[in-house]
């Protein structure tokens, strides 16, 4: 499995993904510039990403919709967009193979 992450300069990185890991963990472990200060407990918004359009529908199909806690955290981010998500709240699975996200400014 893999995810494709676009960094702040617009460069794409194809990362090997592990089923059951949070997308935030994968991005962080590859050394890309994601702060992820709370470590995945949905207590900050430093793992903010933009999910590419078609993948938003897939997340809904998989019942990975935004929780109230995630919505509250996203209310505090810069450059909030309709496709904003916290990458700590997206759990990698086979159906998300090829997921595309862009790191959001923090």
C-alpha positions in Angstrom: 0.0 0.0 0.0 1.1 3.6 -0.5 0.0 7.2 0.0 1.1 10.1 -2.1 1.9 13.2 -0.1 2.5 16.7 -1.6 4.8 18.8 0.5 4.9 22.6 1.0 7.0 23.1 -2.2 4.6 21.0 -4.3 6.9 17.9 -4.5 5.1 14.6 -4.4 6.4 11.8 -2.1 5.2 8.2 -2.6 5.3 6.6 0.9 4.8 2.9 1.7 1.9 2.6 4.1 1.2 0.1 6.8 -2.4 -1.1 7.4 -3.8 0.1 10.7 -1.4 3.0 11.0 -2.6 6.6 11.1 -1.7 8.6 8.0 0.0 11.1 10.3 2.3 8.4 11.6 3.3 7.4 8.1 4.1 11.0 7.1 6.0 11.7 10.2 8.0 8.5 10.1 9.2 9.4 6.6 10.6 12.6 7.9 8.2 15.0 6.1 7.6 18.3 7.9 4.4 17.5 9.8 4.5 18.5 13.5 1.9 16.1 14.9 2.5 17.5 18.4 -0.2 15.5 20.2 0.9 12.2 18.7 -2.5 11.4 17.3 -5.0 12.0 20.1 -6.9 14.7 18.2 -5.9 17.3 20.8 -4.2 19.7 18.3 -4.4 20.4 14.6 -0.7 20.2 13.7 -1.2 17.2 11.4 -3.7 19.1 9.1 -3.8 17.9 5.5 -5.9 18.5 2.4 -7.4 15.2 1.1 -7.8 15.1 -2.7 -11.4 15.1 -3.9 -12.2 11.5 -4.8 -10.6 10.3 -1.6 -13.1 12.3 0.5 -15.9 10.2 -0.8 -13.9 7.0 -0.1 -13.3 8.2 3.5 -17.1 8.6 3.9 -17.8 5.2 2.4 -15.4 3.7 5.0 -17.2 5.6 7.8 -14.1 7.8 8.5 -16.1 11.0 8.7 -15.0 13.9 10.9 -15.9 13.5 14.5 -17.0 16.5 16.6 -13.5 16.6 18.2 -11.9 16.7 14.8 -14.3 19.5 13.7 -13.4 21.5 16.8 -9.7 21.2 16.2 -10.1 22.1 12.5 -12.0 25.3 13.5 -8.6 26.5 14.8 -6.4 25.9 11.7 -5.1 28.4 9.2 -6.3 28.0 5.6 -9.3 25.7 6.4 -10.8 24.2 3.3 -13.7 21.8 2.6 -11.2 19.0 2.1 -9.3 19.7 5.4 -8.7 16.7 7.7 -6.5 15.8 10.6 -4.2 13.0 9.3 -4.2 11.4 12.7 -7.9 10.6 12.2 -7.4 8.7 9.0 -6.5 5.0 9.6 -4.7 3.3 6.7 -6.5 0.4 5.1 -6.4 -1.5 1.8 -9.2 0.6 0.4 -7.1 3.7 0.9 -4.2 2.4 -1.2 -3.0 5.4 -3.3 -4.5 8.0 -1.0 -3.4 11.5 -2.0 -3.0 14.3 0.6 -1.3 17.7 0.7 0.4 19.0 3.8 -1.4 22.1 5.0 0.4 25.1 6.4 0.5 25.2 10.2 
